[in-house]
Amino acid sequence: MPNIFAMLIILVVAALLGYRAISAVPSLLHTPLMSGMNALSGITVVGAVAVFVTAPEGASGWAAAALVLAMINVAGGFWVTERMLRMFKAKSSDITEEEVPWQ
């Protein structure tokens, strides 16, 4: 059985490093990075499906939970990306045709 204390230390260090990495990203890059992470999360869903299909009898519940959590992760990622893109979208009443020279 793995040492629970070592696993707890790994979890805390990973959380701190992840927070540090995310907080260092400029706000303009969050939307493209979220789109990239959605693609990686999609790969996680494919992996969770593969594990679910090949899981032994005793682990099928855990595999189903992993599949559900991976799907929630993908749906949440697309929802957050859509909200972020809405922040950058200009309102149609704010910009007139004279202000946009390339149209």
N, C-alpha and C positions, 0 to 999 in steps of 0.2 A: 504494500500500500504506500502511495507517495506521501511524503512528509507534508502535512497540512500547513505547517508554519512556512515552509519554503514556497508552497503554492500561494499563500497569502502575501508573502513578500513580493513575488513575481507580479501578482495582481496589482498591488499598490504601486510598484515601480512602473509598470506598464501604464497605469492610469495617469500618473504624474507626467511621464514622458509624452503621452498622447495629449494631455492638456497643454503642455509646453509647446508641442509642435503645432497644435491648432491655434493657439493664441498668437503665434508668431506670423500667421498667414495674414496678409493685408485683406481688407474687406472686399476689394475688387476681384480677388481671386477665389473667393468662397464659392461662387456659383459654378465656375468651371471645375473646381475640385469636387464639388458635390456631384456633378454629372459624371465625373470619372469614378467616384466612389459608388454611384448607382450601378455602373457597369460591373465593378468588382462584386457588388452585392448580388447582382444577377448570377455571377459565377458561383457564389455561395449557395444560391438556391439550387442550381444544377447539382452541386456537390451534395446538398442535403437530400435531394431527390434520389441520387445514386446511393447514398447511405441508407435511406429509408427502404429502397427496394431490396437491398442486399443485407439488411439488418437481421441478426438472429432473433429468435422468439423473445428472449428476455429484454432486448434493447429496442424493440420496435416503438415503444412509447417515447423513449428518449429521441429516437430518430424523427418521430412525428413532431415532437416539440421543437427540435432543431429546424425542421422544415417550416413550421408555422412562424417561428421567430425570424428566420431568414426572409420570409415573404413580408412580414411586418416591416422589416428593415428596408426592403426595396420600396414598398409603398410609402413609408415615411420619408425616405430619401427623395422620391419624386415629388411628394407634397411640399417638402421644404424647398426644393429647387424651384418649383412653380411659384411659391410665395416670394422667393428672392428675385426671380425674374420679373414679377409684378412690381417690385420696388423700383426697378430700373426702367420700366416702361413709362414713357412720357404720356401725360394725359392729352387727349386730342384737342381739348379746348385751350391748352396752354401754348401750343405752337401754331402759328399761322403759316400760310403758304409762302409769304414773303420772307419769313425767317429761315426757311429751309431752301438754300440755293440750288441743291442738286435735284430738286423735283420739278 
